[in-house]
Amino acid sequence: MSASRITSLGLLGLSFVALVAALWLGPTPLADPFAADEATRTIVWEIRFPRALTAWIVGAALGVSGAALQGLLRNPLADSGVLGLSGFAALGAVLAFAFGFAVLAPAMALLFALIASIAVTALGWRARGPASLALIGVGLSSLAGGLIALALNLAPNPGALADLVNWTLGSVEARSMQDAMLAGGFLAVGAALIFVAARGLQALTLGEEAAAAIGANLPRTRFLVVLGAAACTGGATAVAGIIGFVGIAAPHLVRALAGHDPARLLLPSALAGGALLVCADIAVRLLPTDTELKLGVAAALIGGPVFALIAARLAARGGDA
C-alpha cells in the first residue's frame, strides 16, 4: 500500500474521531451525546453535528484546493488567495453587507469567486509558466482589495459593518445541515474537477516543457484546477466566511507522510484540512472566553507559524519551491 493511501486512511480515522469528539465536547458538557432525551438530541444533532460537519467540509475544500494550486504553481506557499479567488469571494460578501443585502452574502461570495476563476482562466489561458498565472492572481487580488475599500467607503448602510467584521473573521457557529449541504455540493464539484486534472499536475512536476513534451494538456489542467479551486473556495467562503492558511497548512502537514507527488497529495490534504478545522473549532468552543473566538482567528494562529516555517525553509534552500 502506498504512503499516500496509508496517510489517507489515518487521516480518515482522525477525521472520524474529531467529528465524534465534536458531539461530546462543548460549553455544555454531555455525559452521553447519544442519549434519547429531547434536549440532548437538539444539542447534538441540530447544533453540534451540523457545525462540526460544516467545519470539516470547509476545511476539506480549502485543503484540496490549496494542494491543487500548489501543484499547479509549483509553490508550497500557494493557495486560493494567490489567484485572487478568496479576495473576490470577500468582495462579493462585502458588497452584500455594505449595501444592505446581507442575506445574499453567501451567494455573492460564491458568484464572485466564480467570476475570479473565469477572469484568471481567460487572462491566463495562453500564459506560459506558473509565474504568469500567479501575477494575474496578484493583480486580481489587488483589484479586489481596492474595490472592497471603495465599497466600504461608499456604503450607505454603515450599521452592517459589524456583521461584515464578524463574517471576515470566519466562523461555523450556528450553521445548519443546509449550510453543510451547500458547501458539500460545491466541494464535490470542485474536487471532481481537480481530480480530473491530477495527471496534468503530476506531469507538471517535470516542468512545463517536459510536461508538454509527454502530451500533457497544460491549458486544460490550469482551467480545471482554477475552476475547481474556485468552486471549493467559493462554497467554503459562502458558509463560513474568510478562513485563511488552511489551504497552505494542510498540504504542508501531510507532504512528509504522503510524498511530494501533487496528484497523490490531493486526498490527504482534503482529509487533513477537514480534521484540522474540526479540531480548531472544538478548541474555540472550549476556550474559557466571554465571547467565542472566531474560527478564522484560530486558523490563522495555527496557519501563520506554518506559513512562516515554509517561507523560512524556502529561503534556506535559496527560494526553490
Protein Blocks (a to p, Z undefined) as FASTA:
>chain_A
ZZklmmmmmmmmmmmmmmmmmmmgcfbdcfblkbcbfklmmmmmmmmmmmmmmmmmmmmm
mmmmmmmmmmmnopakbcfklnommmmmmmmmmmmmmnopamlmmmmmmmmmmmmmmmmm
mmmmmpgcjklmmmmmmmmmmmmmmmmmmmmmmocblmlmmmmmmmmnopaehiafklmm
mmmmmmmmmmmmmmmmmmmmmmmmnojklmmmnopafklmmmmmmmmmmmmmmmmmmmno
paehklmmmmmmmmmmnojafklmmmmmmmmmmmmmmmmmmmmmmpccfbdcdfklmmmm
mmmmmmmmmmmmmmmnoopZZ
